[in-house]
Amino acid sequence: MSRKDVGCPVEVTLGIIGGRWKAMVIHELIPGTRRFNELNRALRGISHRTLAQQLRELEQRGIVTRTVHAEIPPKVEYELTELGRSLEPVLMAMHDWAVQHHNELNEP
């Protein structure tokens, strides 16, 4: 696939991690495997439905894997794939930029 075929690489990346929650879900998975409710508690303000949708979309893109353990009640764990882990420096660069420019940003 040539560069022409994928369009703007920044646009491609934003298409995968864009939106309010996907980058935050990925950020929460950087330290390691998490269960659904752990993610839900860590991401204050996200609904169960939205979290499930975001995880499903990240799984379809190959960023996250979902493992269901045969237990009662079912235990479902999420973790970053190798492709997902490759986004860590991108998210850390975004974090560092926000910290560095915090005083310049017009945040409430």
Secondary structure, 3 states (H helix, E strand, C coil): CCHHHHCCHHHHHHHHHCCCCHHHHHHHHCCCCEEHHHHHHHCCCCCHHHHHHHHHHHHHCCCEEEEEECCCCCEEEEEECHHHHCCHHHHHHHHHHHHHCCCCCCCC
